Amino acid sequence: MKSVLDDELAYEVLSVVGEIPEGRVASYGQIAELIGRPRNARLVGKILSRAELYGQYPCHRVVSSQGRLAPSFADQRRLLEQEGVTFKSNGNVDMKHRI
């Protein structure tokens, strides 16, 4: 049986992440839709949590559909702010920066 988290799927997700322009964000769900798996936003998150195994990708540009940051990614906000992404008063990304 083929593993759900195989390398081919990981590279498919990461290739989409690599296309997110500086200063923009995408949601886990958007990425899942773009790879033809619209119900697999959590799977995208799982792959991104292991992205360092595959190289350098701008995973900091991926947030929840509400603009929430990844809880285990301490530098995510700083990296996004450096790219000009703004945040709402509640700490979420202003989703006007969505691709």
N, C-alpha and C positions, 0 to 999 in steps of 0.2 A: 504494500500500500504506500502511496506517495505521501510524504509529509506535507502538511499545510504550509509550513514555513520553509519551503525549499529555496535554494539559491536563485532559481529562475524568477520566482515570484518576488523575492527580495529586490533583485535588480530591476524588475519591472516597476515596483513602487518607487525605488530610489531614483530611477531615471526621470520619473515625473517630478519628484521633489527637486531634482537637479535643474529643472526647467522653471522653477518659481523665481521670478525676477527679484532682484534686490529691492527692498522697500515694500514688498507685497507679501501676503500670506495666503495659505490655502488651508482648508479644513481637512481632517482625516476623511470625512465623508466625500468631499470633492475628489480626493485622490482615489478613493475606492471606486467611485463612479468612473473616473477616467481610465482605470485599468479593467473596467467591465465587471466589477464586483461591488455593486452599489450597496449591498447589505453588510459589507465587511470593514467598516471604519475601525473597529477594534483590532482587526488583523493588521491594518496599516499601522496603528499605534504600536503594536507588538514588534513589527518589523523595524520601525524607526527607533525603538528602544535598543535595538541591536545593530544599528546602522554602522557603528564604528568598526564592525567586523568586515565591512565591505568597502571602506574608504571614506573619503571626505564628502559629505553632502550637507546642504543647508537645511538641516532638519529643524532648526530654530524657526523656520518660516511656516511650520505646520502647527495649527492650533485647533481647539474644538470649534464646533459650528457656532458657539456663543462667544468665541474669542478667548476662552480660557487657555492659560499656558499649561504646559506639562508640569505636574507637581514635582517631578524628580529632575528637572532641568533648571538649575539655579541661575545660569547665565542667559537664559532665553530672553528675558525682558531686556537686558542690557544690549544684547546683540540686535534685537529688533529696533530698539530706540536708536542705536547707531546708524541704522539704515533709514531712519525717518518715520518709522511706524509709530503711530500715536495710540494712546491708551485712554479708555474711559475712566471716570472717577472710581468705578468699582474694581479697577485693576485689569479688566479684560481689554484685549486688542479691539480697537475701533475697526470693525469689519468693513469699513469703506476701503480698506487696503487689500481686500480679498481679490484674488485673480478672477 
